[in-house]
Amino acid sequence: MSVKASVSITDQQDEFTRQLVADGQYASVSAVVQRGLELVRSEKEREAAELAALQAFFAERASGPFVSVEDGRRRTEDMIAAKIRAQRV
């Protein structure tokens, strides 16, 4: 089902949109606008999924064991040293 809507675009956007249609990349100006809206929707869904994943990650980390600053530094230094040794091989 489609719904008619009136939108305002700049002269540059109009020129670009009409060029896409003239080049045969889209059937109509409406098709270009619809594709743009689909891209925005897709981007918002991806951002929501990323946010949910980060929230789940931090929730899991918050419920797990914590290490002291000293232990964290030691672990980081050990990882760096291991990477340096691996690059020398």
Secondary structure, 3 states (H helix, E strand, C coil): CCCCCCCCCCHHHHHHHHHHHHCCCCCCHHHHHHHHHHHHHHHHHHHHHHHHHHHHHHHHHHHCCCCCHHHHHHHHHHHHHHHHHHHHC
